[in-house]
Amino acid sequence: MNTPETSPSGNIHGMPFAAILGQGAEELTHLSGFSPKVHAEDCVLIGARSVDPDEAIALKKSGVRVVTMRELDERGMNAVMDEAMWLASRNTAGFHVTMDMDFVDPDYAPGVGTPVPGGPTYRESHLAMEKIADSGKMLSFELTEINPVLDNANRTAELGVQLILSAFGKKIM
């Protein structure tokens, strides 16, 4: 959740979340003529394990529900997803999902720009997507942060396709 003022790299790819919450450059925050696009209390960030210092401060002040990997480990994906979907849909008609592939541990998804060890496993990632499908409340979905140049035998892209299918209801049986 970086802005031009807080981003260590200045790279715009880390700024869309802040922009939809109305934070950052007006050129980004006021696209479509209004801001914010969503309310922070309706947003959940799951699996945080590497956050810039200024970004951590902004997240704490924002009202976004942040679930760190430690909390995810302690509570489990099932309970975290139940809470996340409740928070994201209690004041809304449903929710949008942004699935950054760097959410997944790089042992399973190596083809990302910012690999950070200690993320959810292959199975935990599928469980999260299956819970989303089961809820019937997902309105839109995007998959981000795949870099084919950094991938190993297309593993990340293939997992991404499998996770999309799970989010849209594909089941083993």
Secondary structure, DSSP 8 states (H G I E B T S, - for coil): ---TTT-SS--GGG-HHHHHTT-S-HHHHTGGG-S-SS-GGG-EEEEE----HHHHHHHHHHT-EEEEHHHHHHH-HHHHHHHHHHHHHTTSS-EEEEEEGGGS-TTT---SSS--SS---HHHHHHHHHHHHHHT-EEEEEEE---GGG-STTHHHHHHHHHHHHHTT----
